[in-house]
Amino acid sequence: MLNPSIDSLMTKIDSKYTLVTVSAHRARQLRETPEVYQKTAKSKSVNFVGMALEEIDAEKLSYRQKD
């Protein structure tokens, strides 16, 4: 079973496309400059995408839609 679940993540972000885009962008940030960006303190995941999804689920990461 995936953690966090897709159902939990979809309550935070309205579309799967946006979820993938936001998490991929954050994973790239974590990979390229880990000293600048704080990782999730209690991360269960060892990969960057998992860490990004955990941040979205914990509401530490969100997005803002441009007008």
N, C-alpha and C positions, 0 to 999 in steps of 0.2 A: 504494500500500500504506500502510495506517495504521501509525503508529509511536507508541507501542508497540502490539504486536499484541494482539488479544483473548485469544489463547492464553496469552501471557505474563502478562497482567493477571489471568486466571482462576486462575493458580497462586497469586496473592497474596490474592485475595478470592474467597470461595466461590460467590457468585451474581451474576448480571448486574444484578439489581435493586439489590443492595447496592453494586455497583460504580458504577452510575449515581447513586445517592443520595450516596455519599461524594464522588465527583468533582464533582457539582453543588454540594454544600455548600462544598467547598474552592474551587471556581471563584468562587462568590459572595464568599467571604472575600477572595480575591485582588483581585476587582473593587472591592469596597467599601472596603477598607483596605489598599492595597498597601504602605504604609509600615510596618505592623505585622507583616505576614507576609512571610517571605523567599521569593522565587521560586526555582525550581530554577536553580542556577548555570549549568548548561550546557543550558538549555532550547532545543530545536529548534522548539518551537511558539510561535506569536505570540499565540494565544488562550488564555484562562484555563482552559478545559476541557482542552485539550491539556497545559497545564502541570500541572494536577492529575493527569491520567493518567500523566504522566512521573514525578511524585512517588510515585504508587502503585507504579509499576514499579520505581523505585529504592529502594523500601521506606522512604521518608522520610515516608510518610503511610499510616496504617492506621486501623482502627476497633476498637472494643470493643463487643461485644453486651451489652445489659443483661439481667439475669436476670429 
